[in-house]
Amino acid sequence: MTVSLGFRRSRRSRAIRCGGVLVAATLAVLAVAGCAAPGGGASAHNDVDRCAAVLPLASEVVHGQGTLTLVRPINKRDVDAITREVGVTSPPSAPLTKQPQASPSPADSSIPRACLIVYRGDYPAGSIPSALPPAASGQYALIVAWVRRPALYRVLITSSLPASAKRSWWHF
């Protein structure tokens, strides 16, 4: 009778171990599949990937100074809202550097038109010649750049990050 009780215990513990291994393997497969799926994974990485083409341009604008703080796709309406929040009353009617017109292609559908790249550092007045407001100094450089054909659109200097630019899950 003692032998059969020990047999049941080992069978039960083996079943529990196998069940635990099966659950762990299932969770691992689901995690990997979720990250590998199109649009899967954390949005911060997707946004950085989508804006990667303009990161060197943004770094050049701030002369390699400061810490990369935020990267995200942005549309014209958001650019205008952020510009107003920074204190520039009337945004320039034309971009600082015109974006060449490109014919849309299906491969470009996931690439945003423009990205917002924010650096945090010490930016004294005149350190970034194309910045708005012209004589502003501040702690943040907000750079808006065209993505499909990398070019500078707008640079804003401010001492605080505008509320419309903040998206906590996009910050580094």
Backbone hydrogen bonds, N-H to C=O, Kabsch-Sander energy under -0.5 kcal/mol:
donor,donor_aa,acceptor,acceptor_aa,energy
5,L,1,M,-1.4
6,G,2,T,-1.9
7,F,3,V,-2.0
8,R,4,S,-2.1
9,R,5,L,-2.0
10,S,6,G,-2.1
11,R,7,F,-2.1
12,R,8,R,-2.6
13,S,9,R,-2.8
14,R,10,S,-2.2
15,A,11,R,-2.1
16,I,12,R,-2.2
17,R,13,S,-2.6
18,C,14,R,-2.7
19,G,15,A,-2.4
20,G,16,I,-2.4
21,V,17,R,-2.5
22,L,18,C,-2.4
23,V,19,G,-2.3
24,A,20,G,-2.4
25,A,21,V,-2.6
26,T,22,L,-2.3
27,L,23,V,-2.4
28,A,24,A,-2.2
29,V,25,A,-2.3
30,L,26,T,-2.4
31,A,27,L,-2.4
32,V,28,A,-2.3
33,A,29,V,-2.6
34,G,30,L,-2.3
35,C,31,A,-1.7
36,A,32,V,-1.8
37,A,33,A,-1.3
40,G,37,A,-2.7
46,N,42,A,-1.5
47,D,43,S,-2.8
48,V,44,A,-2.2
49,D,45,H,-2.7
50,R,46,N,-2.4
51,C,47,D,-1.4
52,A,48,V,-0.6
52,A,49,D,-0.9
54,V,51,C,-1.6
55,L,52,A,-1.0
58,A,54,V,-2.4
59,S,55,L,-2.2
60,E,56,P,-2.0
61,V,57,L,-1.9
62,V,58,A,-1.5
63,H,60,E,-1.3
64,G,59,S,-2.9
65,Q,62,V,-1.9
67,T,120,R,-2.8
69,T,118,V,-3.4
70,L,118,V,-1.4
71,V,170,W,-0.7
72,R,116,L,-2.0
74,I,114,A,-2.4
79,V,75,N,-2.2
80,D,76,K,-2.5
81,A,77,R,-2.1
82,I,78,D,-2.7
83,T,79,V,-2.4
84,R,80,D,-2.2
85,E,81,A,-2.2
86,V,82,I,-1.9
87,G,83,T,-0.7
87,G,84,R,-0.8
88,V,83,T,-2.0
89,T,87,G,-0.8
96,L,153,Y,-2.0
97,T,152,L,-0.9
108,D,105,S,-1.4
109,S,106,P,-1.2
110,S,107,A,-0.5
111,I,108,D,-1.3
114,A,74,I,-0.6
115,C,145,A,-2.1
116,L,72,R,-3.4
117,I,115,C,-0.5
117,I,143,I,-2.9
118,V,70,L,-2.7
119,Y,141,A,-2.3
120,R,67,T,-2.6
121,G,119,Y,-0.5
121,G,139,Q,-2.9
123,Y,121,G,-0.7
123,Y,138,G,-2.5
127,S,124,P,-2.2
131,A,128,I,-2.0
132,L,155,V,-2.1
136,A,133,P,-1.9
138,G,123,Y,-2.2
139,Q,158,T,-0.7
140,Y,158,T,-3.0
141,A,119,Y,-2.6
142,L,140,Y,-0.6
142,L,156,L,-3.2
143,I,117,I,-3.1
143,I,141,A,-0.6
144,V,142,L,-0.5
144,V,154,R,-3.3
145,A,115,C,-2.1
145,A,143,I,-0.5
146,W,151,A,-2.9
147,V,113,R,-2.6
151,A,146,W,-1.0
153,Y,144,V,-2.7
154,R,144,V,-2.0
156,L,142,L,-2.8
157,I,132,L,-2.2
158,T,140,Y,-2.1
165,A,162,P,-1.4
166,K,162,P,-0.9
166,K,163,A,-0.7
170,W,167,R,-2.9
171,H,167,R,-0.6
171,H,168,S,-0.9
172,F,69,T,-1.8
